[in-house]
């Protein structure tokens, strides 16, 4: 099993969620996060004063899937979240050793 973490622009969330529902994923966790990558934030003007916004708003998706679904999901997120501009985000694929469903005690892929 793998954990896919995707950091995307907030306005792309609905499109990505709809695309993942088409693939029939079993669950997703979404968090509002802030951060910066290569773009290092930006400068904004507020009431005539300039200030630097270091951390930009992003959305983090977390999905646990079987190894066989990783490529399809990564491709779907990449194509749907891509705008072609800096700050589109990143996708991380991590190994998952075990999952335990608290309610039933099921382990592994049965718990997903």
C-alpha positions in Angstrom: 0.0 0.0 0.0 1.0 3.6 -0.6 0.1 7.0 0.8 -0.2 9.7 -1.8 0.1 13.2 -0.5 -0.6 16.0 -2.9 -0.2 19.7 -2.2 -2.3 21.7 -4.7 -3.8 25.1 -5.3 -7.1 25.6 -3.4 -9.2 26.5 -6.4 -8.3 23.1 -8.0 -9.7 21.0 -5.1 -13.2 20.5 -6.6 -11.8 19.4 -10.0 -9.3 17.0 -8.4 -11.9 15.6 -6.1 -14.4 15.0 -8.9 -11.7 13.3 -11.0 -10.7 11.0 -8.1 -14.3 10.1 -7.6 -14.4 8.9 -11.2 -11.5 6.6 -10.4 -13.6 5.3 -7.4 -11.1 5.9 -4.6 -12.4 4.8 -1.2 -11.4 7.8 0.8 -9.5 11.1 1.0 -8.4 13.4 3.7 -8.2 17.2 2.9 -6.4 19.8 5.0 -5.9 23.5 4.5 -2.2 24.2 4.7 0.2 27.0 4.1 3.7 26.9 2.7 6.1 27.9 0.0 8.4 26.3 -2.5 10.4 27.9 -5.2 8.2 30.9 -5.5 9.1 32.0 -1.9 5.9 33.8 -1.4 5.0 37.2 -2.9 4.6 40.9 -2.2 1.2 42.4 -1.8 0.0 46.0 -1.4 -2.5 46.7 1.4 -3.7 50.3 2.1 -0.6 51.7 0.4 1.9 49.6 2.4 3.8 46.7 0.8 4.2 43.5 2.8 5.5 40.0 2.0 3.3 37.0 2.1 5.8 34.2 3.0 3.3 31.3 3.3 0.8 30.8 0.5 -2.5 28.9 1.1 -2.6 25.4 -0.3 -4.6 22.3 0.1 -3.1 18.9 1.1 -4.8 15.7 -0.1 -3.9 12.4 1.6 -5.0 9.1 0.0 -4.1 5.5 0.9 -4.3 3.1 -2.1 -3.1 -0.3 -3.2 0.2 -0.2 -5.1 -1.6 -1.0 -8.4 -3.6 2.3 -8.2 -0.8 4.7 -7.6 0.1 5.5 -11.2 -3.5 6.1 -12.2 -4.2 8.4 -9.2 -0.9 10.4 -9.6 -1.6 10.9 -13.2 -5.2 12.1 -12.5 -4.0 14.6 -9.9 -1.2 15.9 -12.0 -3.4 16.4 -15.1 -6.3 18.0 -13.1 -4.3 20.2 -10.8 -1.8 21.5 -13.4 -2.2 25.2 -14.4 1.3 25.5 -15.9 2.2 28.3 -13.6 4.6 28.3 -10.6 3.1 27.0 -7.4 1.0 24.2 -8.9 2.2 21.9 -6.1 3.9 18.6 -5.4 2.9 14.9 -5.1 4.6 12.6 -2.7 4.2 8.8 -2.7 5.1 7.1 0.6 5.1 3.4 1.6 2.4 2.4 4.2 3.3 -0.5 6.5 -0.1 -1.1 8.0 -3.6 0.3 8.5 -5.9 -0.5 11.4 -9.6 0.3 11.3 -10.3 1.4 14.9 -14.0 0.3 14.8 -13.4 -3.3 13.7 -9.7 -3.9 14.2 -9.2 -4.9 10.6 -5.7 -4.6 9.2 -4.1 -3.9 5.9 -6.1 -3.3 2.7 -9.3 -4.5 4.4 -9.1 -1.5 6.7 -8.9 1.0 3.8 
